Amino acid sequence: MLVFTVITIFPEMFASPLGHSILKKAQEKALIAVHLVDPRSYTTDRHHVTDDYPYGGGQGMVMKPEPLVAAIEDIRARSPHARVILLSPQGAVFNQRHAARLAQEKELVLICGRYEGVDERVKSFVDEELSIGDYTLSGGEPAANVVIDAVARLIPGVLGNESSAVDESFVNGLLEYPQYTRPEDFREMKVPDVLLSGDHERVRRWRREMSLNLTRERRPDLLATAPLTQEEKCRTLAVQAPLYIALLHYPVYDKNGQVVTSAVTNMDIHDIARAGKTYGIKGFYVVTPVKPLQKLARKIIDHWQEGYGSQYNATRKEALALARISDTLDDVLIDVERESGEKPLLVVTSARAGEKRASFTALRDMLRNNTHPFLILFGTGWGLTEAIFSQANYVLEAIEGTHGYNHLSVRSAAAIVLDRLLGQY
């Protein structure tokens, strides 16, 4: 039996949730027990006050430490191994893994805060803090009901069908697949044929596929930690949008703020092409209007495509096959539109921090959930000009370290951007 002890100044708030359905039956079968403790019982004044004004001023009241700590110590004296949890917006966000862990305990003590919270010193007497989400409640009672329900379901015997808990959303890191029951045809909406086939393996595969699709559509953040096979990772985490990148050597700024054309370098072409191939981009454009620089870039590419380099290193040949040379950004846009059928959305990168930047997470989601082509621009020299920024559909947030130094090479920046947008982790 798992014993829940709830410390609350409103014990009556638990009567209805605990008096019905699964939780009621679990108590009747002695699989769980719920004890309600009112901290007013531990007060020493005649009015049984459990709250007071906050030091330093401010709105609202704060729950006093004496009654809460007295209640905790009394419970621990009777149950030394009880795990004490403060339900608080400052706690770790409660999820299925927390529920599974807590279901292994013998007794859980849930402290329900009220008003503006509890005196900070109470936290010295608890084992952990948990929150049920990024929002504010009037008190911890609804959160305690959520924790009790989620944990109790995982105790053997509480659910009528033990496999029910295994297939639910979040248990395997994914959202649950769609469910159907009779009638087979409801208002011209039919149950999928696969569920009527009697083929258990086909049904299993369909359900897994639906879970993956729903999770990708509604909670793509879960895919980063869900246990996926390598095939599922490649299929589910892959982007749908055709993605191109361009390295602009003109127009860019020099250190004096003048618009210039920067030099083409061997290492930039090599390393960005290799990063692009690793992350599956469709094309890599080297943009410069200067014919001698174009000739140099073409010589580098041809060496690995047709010359001795193509025989010496086949993988380098594969990567350099992505490289294309263009006079201007307009030429790149025309080429991408010709190849993909649509004008690409333009994403500009910059080391300069600024407002109204698209986050890596937002752009990653766009790439996964769109089929529209995207073109990411990387600048050389001292960065892309304002004329380029004015054409952008999105400006990507800057890559920032922790020590204020922000002078990555463009090939390093390109690799980091591609990994954050397309990497599997």
C-alpha positions as CSV (number, residue, x, y, z in Angstrom):
1,M,0.0,0.0,0.0
2,L,1.1,3.5,-0.8
3,V,0.1,6.1,1.8
4,F,-0.5,9.7,0.7
5,T,-0.5,12.3,3.5
6,V,-1.7,15.7,2.4
7,I,-1.0,18.8,4.5
8,T,-3.7,21.3,3.6
9,I,-5.8,23.9,5.3
10,F,-8.7,22.9,3.0
11,P,-9.1,19.1,3.5
12,E,-12.7,19.3,2.2
13,M,-11.3,19.9,-1.4
14,F,-10.3,16.3,-1.6
15,A,-13.7,14.7,-0.9
16,S,-14.9,14.6,-4.4
17,P,-11.8,13.6,-6.3
18,L,-11.0,10.8,-3.8
19,G,-14.6,9.6,-3.5
20,H,-15.2,8.4,-7.1
21,S,-14.0,6.0,-9.8
22,I,-10.4,4.6,-9.8
23,L,-9.1,6.4,-6.7
24,K,-12.2,5.3,-4.6
25,K,-11.7,1.7,-5.7
26,A,-8.0,1.8,-5.0
27,Q,-8.7,2.9,-1.4
28,E,-11.4,0.2,-1.0
29,K,-8.9,-2.4,-2.1
30,A,-6.3,-1.1,0.3
31,L,-3.9,-0.3,-2.5
32,I,-3.6,3.3,-1.5
33,A,-4.6,5.3,1.6
34,V,-5.0,9.1,1.8
35,H,-4.7,10.9,5.1
36,L,-5.5,14.6,5.3
37,V,-3.7,16.8,7.9
38,D,-4.8,20.3,8.7
39,P,-1.8,22.4,9.8
40,R,-4.3,24.4,12.0
41,S,-4.1,21.5,14.4
42,Y,-0.5,22.4,15.0
43,T,-1.0,26.1,15.8
44,T,-0.7,27.4,19.3
45,D,-2.9,30.6,19.2
46,R,-6.6,30.6,19.8
47,H,-7.4,31.7,16.3
48,H,-5.3,28.9,14.7
49,V,-3.6,31.3,12.3
50,T,-1.5,29.7,9.6
51,D,-0.4,32.8,7.6
52,D,1.1,36.2,8.2
53,Y,2.2,39.3,6.4
54,P,5.5,39.0,4.4
55,Y,8.7,40.7,5.7
56,G,9.8,43.4,3.3
57,G,6.2,44.2,2.3
58,G,4.3,43.1,-0.7
59,Q,0.9,41.7,-1.7
60,G,-0.8,38.8,0.0
61,M,0.0,36.6,2.9
62,V,2.6,33.9,3.5
63,M,2.1,30.6,5.2
64,K,3.9,30.5,8.6
65,P,6.7,28.0,9.1
66,E,5.8,26.8,12.6
67,P,2.5,24.9,11.9
68,L,3.8,23.3,8.7
69,V,7.1,22.2,10.2
70,A,5.4,20.8,13.2
71,A,3.1,18.8,11.0
72,I,6.0,17.5,9.0
73,E,8.0,16.5,12.1
74,D,5.0,14.7,13.6
75,I,4.5,12.7,10.4
76,R,8.2,11.9,10.2
77,A,8.2,10.7,13.8
78,R,5.5,8.1,12.9
79,S,6.9,7.4,9.3
80,P,10.6,8.0,9.2
81,H,10.9,7.0,5.6
82,A,8.1,9.2,4.2
83,R,9.1,11.4,1.3
84,V,8.0,15.0,1.8
85,I,7.1,17.0,-1.2
86,L,6.3,20.7,-1.4
87,L,3.9,21.5,-4.3
88,S,5.3,24.8,-5.6
89,P,5.5,26.8,-8.8
90,Q,9.3,26.8,-8.2
91,G,9.6,23.1,-8.3
92,A,10.6,20.7,-11.0
93,V,7.8,20.1,-13.5
94,F,6.0,16.9,-12.6
95,N,5.9,14.4,-15.4
96,Q,5.4,10.6,-16.0
97,R,9.0,9.8,-14.9
98,H,8.4,11.6,-11.6
99,A,5.1,9.6,-11.2
100,A,6.9,6.3,-11.9
101,R,9.6,7.1,-9.3
102,L,7.1,8.2,-6.6
103,A,5.0,5.1,-7.2
104,Q,7.9,3.1,-5.7
105,E,7.7,4.9,-2.3
106,K,5.8,3.6,0.7
107,E,4.5,7.0,1.9
108,L,4.4,10.4,0.3
109,V,3.7,13.7,2.1
110,L,2.3,16.4,-0.1
111,I,2.4,20.0,1.3
112,C,-0.2,22.3,-0.2
113,G,0.8,26.0,-0.2
114,R,-1.6,28.8,-0.2
115,Y,-1.7,32.6,-0.7
116,E,1.7,33.9,-1.8
117,G,3.4,30.6,-0.9
118,V,5.1,29.2,2.2
119,D,7.9,30.7,4.3
120,E,11.2,29.8,2.6
121,R,12.5,28.1,5.8
122,V,9.9,25.3,5.4
123,K,11.9,24.1,2.4
124,S,14.7,23.0,4.7
125,F,12.3,20.2,6.0
126,V,11.2,18.8,2.6
127,D,12.9,16.3,0.2
128,E,11.9,18.0,-3.1
129,E,9.6,20.5,-4.7
130,L,7.3,19.7,-7.6
131,S,5.1,21.9,-9.9
132,I,2.4,20.5,-12.2
133,G,2.9,23.2,-14.8
134,D,4.0,26.7,-15.7
135,Y,0.9,28.5,-14.4
136,T,-0.3,29.8,-11.0
137,L,-3.0,28.1,-8.9
138,S,-4.8,29.5,-5.9
139,G,-3.2,26.7,-3.8
140,G,-1.5,23.3,-3.9
141,E,-4.7,21.2,-3.5
142,P,-5.4,20.8,-7.2
143,A,-1.7,19.9,-7.7
144,A,-1.9,17.3,-4.9
145,N,-4.9,15.7,-6.6
146,V,-3.0,15.5,-9.9
147,V,0.0,13.9,-8.2
148,I,-2.1,11.4,-6.3
149,D,-4.0,10.4,-9.5
150,A,-0.9,10.1,-11.7
151,V,1.0,8.1,-9.1
152,A,-1.8,5.8,-8.0
153,R,-2.5,4.6,-11.6
154,L,1.0,3.1,-11.6
155,I,0.5,0.9,-8.6
156,P,-0.2,-2.7,-9.5
157,G,-3.9,-3.5,-9.2
158,V,-5.2,0.0,-9.3
159,L,-6.2,-0.1,-13.0
160,G,-8.5,-2.9,-14.2
161,N,-6.2,-3.7,-17.1
162,E,-2.6,-3.5,-16.2
163,S,-1.5,-2.9,-19.8
164,S,-3.6,0.3,-19.9
165,A,-0.9,2.3,-18.1
166,V,1.7,1.0,-20.5
167,D,0.0,2.4,-23.7
168,E,-0.9,5.8,-22.3
169,S,0.5,9.2,-23.4
170,F,4.0,10.0,-22.0
171,V,4.6,6.5,-20.7
172,N,6.9,5.7,-23.6
173,G,7.8,9.3,-24.2
174,L,5.2,9.8,-26.9
175,L,1.6,10.9,-27.2
176,E,-0.9,8.0,-27.3
177,Y,-2.3,6.8,-30.6
178,P,-6.0,7.5,-31.6
179,Q,-8.6,5.3,-30.1
180,Y,-11.9,4.1,-31.7
181,T,-14.9,2.1,-30.5
182,R,-18.4,1.2,-31.9
183,P,-20.1,2.1,-34.1
184,E,-17.8,1.3,-37.0
185,D,-19.2,4.2,-39.1
186,F,-20.3,7.4,-37.3
187,R,-21.6,10.2,-39.4
188,E,-19.5,9.1,-42.4
189,M,-16.4,8.9,-40.3
190,K,-15.1,5.3,-40.4
191,V,-12.7,3.4,-38.1
192,P,-9.4,2.9,-39.9
193,D,-9.4,-0.4,-41.8
194,V,-6.2,-1.6,-40.1
195,L,-8.0,-1.7,-36.8
196,L,-10.6,-4.0,-38.3
197,S,-8.1,-6.3,-39.9
198,G,-7.4,-8.6,-37.0
199,D,-3.7,-8.4,-37.9
200,H,-2.1,-7.6,-34.5
201,E,1.3,-6.8,-36.0
202,R,-0.2,-4.3,-38.5
203,V,-2.2,-2.7,-35.7
204,R,0.9,-2.4,-33.5
205,R,2.8,-0.7,-36.4
206,W,-0.1,1.6,-37.1
207,R,-0.4,2.7,-33.5
208,R,3.3,3.3,-33.2
209,E,3.2,5.4,-36.4
210,M,0.3,7.4,-35.2
211,S,2.0,8.1,-31.9
212,L,5.1,9.3,-33.7
213,N,3.0,11.5,-36.0
214,L,0.9,13.0,-33.3
215,T,3.9,13.7,-31.1
216,R,5.7,15.4,-34.0
217,E,2.7,17.5,-34.8
218,R,1.7,18.6,-31.3
219,R,4.6,18.0,-28.9
220,P,7.8,17.8,-31.0
221,D,9.8,18.7,-27.8
222,L,9.1,15.1,-26.6
223,L,10.9,13.5,-29.5
224,A,14.3,14.7,-28.2
225,T,14.1,12.3,-25.2
226,A,11.7,9.6,-26.5
227,P,13.2,6.1,-27.0
228,L,13.2,5.9,-30.8
229,T,14.9,3.4,-33.1
230,Q,17.5,4.7,-35.5
231,E,15.0,4.3,-38.4
232,E,12.3,6.3,-36.4
233,K,14.8,9.0,-35.6
234,C,15.7,9.4,-39.3
235,R,12.1,9.5,-40.3
236,T,10.5,11.4,-37.5
237,L,13.2,14.0,-36.7
238,A,14.0,14.7,-40.3
239,V,13.0,18.0,-41.7
240,Q,10.4,18.3,-44.5
241,A,11.4,21.7,-45.8
242,P,14.1,21.8,-48.5
243,L,16.9,23.7,-46.9
244,Y,19.7,25.6,-48.7
245,I,22.5,27.7,-47.4
246,A,24.5,30.5,-49.0
247,L,27.8,32.0,-48.0
248,L,27.8,35.7,-49.0
249,H,31.1,37.4,-49.8
250,Y,29.3,40.5,-51.1
251,P,27.7,42.7,-49.9
252,V,29.4,42.5,-46.4
253,Y,30.9,45.0,-44.1
254,D,34.6,45.5,-43.2
255,K,35.6,46.5,-39.7
256,N,35.2,50.2,-40.6
257,G,31.6,49.6,-41.7
258,Q,32.3,49.9,-45.4
259,V,30.6,47.7,-47.9
260,V,33.2,45.4,-49.4
261,T,33.7,42.0,-51.1
262,S,35.6,39.5,-48.9
263,A,38.0,36.8,-50.1
264,V,37.0,33.3,-50.9
265,T,38.8,30.7,-48.7
266,N,39.5,27.0,-49.2
267,M,38.6,26.1,-45.7
268,D,35.2,27.8,-45.7
269,I,34.1,26.0,-48.8
270,H,35.4,22.6,-47.6
271,D,34.0,22.8,-44.0
272,I,30.6,24.3,-44.8
273,A,30.1,21.8,-47.6
274,R,31.0,18.9,-45.3
275,A,28.6,20.2,-42.6
276,G,25.9,20.7,-45.2
277,K,26.3,17.1,-46.4
278,T,26.2,15.8,-42.8
279,Y,22.9,17.5,-42.1
280,G,21.2,16.8,-45.4
281,I,20.9,20.3,-47.0
282,K,19.9,20.5,-50.7
283,G,22.6,23.0,-51.8
284,F,25.4,25.3,-50.7
285,Y,26.0,28.5,-52.6
286,V,29.2,30.5,-52.6
287,V,28.2,34.1,-53.6
288,T,30.7,36.5,-55.1
289,P,30.5,38.8,-58.1
290,V,34.3,38.9,-58.5
291,K,35.3,36.6,-61.5
292,P,38.8,35.7,-60.2
293,L,37.3,34.7,-56.9
294,Q,34.7,32.6,-58.7
295,K,37.5,31.0,-60.7
296,L,39.3,30.2,-57.4
297,A,36.2,28.7,-55.9
298,R,35.5,26.7,-59.0
299,K,39.1,25.4,-59.0
300,I,38.7,24.2,-55.4
301,I,35.4,22.5,-56.2
302,D,36.6,20.9,-59.4
303,H,39.7,19.4,-57.7
304,W,37.4,17.4,-55.5
305,Q,34.8,16.7,-58.1
306,E,36.8,15.8,-61.1
307,G,40.5,16.0,-60.3
308,Y,42.9,14.0,-58.2
309,G,40.9,14.8,-55.0
310,S,37.9,12.9,-56.4
311,Q,39.9,9.7,-56.3
312,Y,41.8,10.5,-53.2
313,N,38.8,11.2,-51.0
314,A,35.4,10.0,-52.2
315,T,33.5,11.4,-49.1
316,R,35.0,14.9,-49.8
317,K,33.7,14.6,-53.4
318,E,30.3,13.8,-52.0
319,A,30.2,16.9,-49.9
320,L,31.6,19.3,-52.5
321,A,28.9,18.2,-54.9
322,L,26.6,20.5,-52.9
323,A,28.7,23.6,-53.7
324,R,27.4,26.0,-56.4
325,I,28.8,29.4,-57.4
326,S,26.6,32.5,-57.9
327,D,27.1,36.1,-58.7
328,T,24.4,37.6,-56.5
329,L,21.8,36.6,-53.9
330,D,19.1,37.3,-56.5
331,D,20.7,34.6,-58.6
332,V,20.6,32.2,-55.7
333,L,16.9,32.9,-55.1
334,I,16.1,32.3,-58.7
335,D,18.1,29.0,-58.7
336,V,16.4,27.7,-55.6
337,E,12.9,28.6,-56.9
338,R,13.7,26.9,-60.2
339,E,14.8,23.7,-58.4
340,S,12.1,23.5,-55.7
341,G,9.2,25.2,-57.4
342,E,8.8,28.0,-54.8
343,K,10.7,31.1,-53.8
344,P,12.5,30.3,-50.6
345,L,11.9,31.9,-47.3
346,L,15.1,33.9,-46.4
347,V,16.8,33.4,-43.0
348,V,19.6,35.8,-42.1
349,T,22.2,35.0,-39.5
350,S,24.2,37.5,-37.4
351,A,26.6,37.5,-34.5
352,R,24.9,40.7,-33.3
353,A,22.2,40.2,-30.7
354,G,18.9,42.0,-31.3
355,E,15.2,42.0,-30.8
356,K,12.6,40.1,-32.8
357,R,14.9,37.2,-33.6
358,A,13.5,33.8,-34.6
359,S,14.7,31.2,-32.1
360,F,16.4,28.0,-33.1
361,T,13.5,26.1,-31.6
362,A,10.9,28.0,-33.7
363,L,12.9,27.7,-36.9
364,R,13.5,24.0,-36.2
365,D,9.7,23.5,-35.9
366,M,9.1,25.4,-39.1
367,L,11.6,23.2,-41.0
368,R,9.9,20.0,-39.7
369,N,6.3,21.1,-40.3
370,N,6.7,22.9,-43.6
371,T,7.4,21.9,-47.2
372,H,8.3,25.4,-48.3
373,P,12.0,25.8,-49.1
374,F,14.3,27.9,-46.8
375,L,17.5,29.6,-47.6
376,I,19.9,30.4,-44.7
377,L,22.4,33.2,-45.3
378,F,25.9,33.3,-43.7
379,G,28.0,36.4,-44.0
380,T,31.8,36.8,-44.2
381,G,33.9,39.8,-43.2
382,W,32.2,41.8,-40.4
383,G,28.7,40.6,-41.3
384,L,25.9,41.0,-43.8
385,T,24.8,44.5,-44.7
386,E,21.5,46.1,-43.8
387,A,20.3,45.7,-47.4
388,I,20.4,42.0,-46.9
389,F,18.7,42.1,-43.6
390,S,15.9,44.2,-45.2
391,Q,15.1,41.2,-47.5
392,A,14.9,38.6,-44.7
393,N,11.8,36.8,-43.7
394,Y,13.5,35.8,-40.5
395,V,16.6,36.9,-38.6
396,L,17.9,33.9,-36.6
397,E,18.9,34.5,-33.0
398,A,22.7,34.9,-32.4
399,I,25.0,32.1,-31.2
400,E,26.2,33.2,-27.8
401,G,28.8,31.8,-25.5
402,T,29.2,32.4,-21.8
403,H,32.1,34.8,-21.6
404,G,31.2,37.7,-23.9
405,Y,33.6,36.7,-26.7
406,N,31.6,36.3,-29.9
407,H,33.9,36.0,-32.8
408,L,33.3,32.5,-34.3
409,S,34.6,31.7,-37.8
410,V,31.8,31.5,-40.3
411,R,32.4,27.8,-40.8
412,S,32.1,27.2,-37.1
413,A,28.9,29.2,-36.9
414,A,27.4,27.3,-39.9
415,A,28.1,24.0,-38.2
416,I,26.5,25.1,-35.0
417,V,23.4,26.5,-36.7
418,L,22.9,23.3,-38.8
419,D,23.3,21.1,-35.7
420,R,20.8,23.1,-33.7
421,L,18.3,23.1,-36.5
422,L,18.8,19.6,-37.9
423,G,20.7,17.6,-35.4
424,Q,19.2,14.5,-33.7
425,Y,19.4,14.8,-29.9
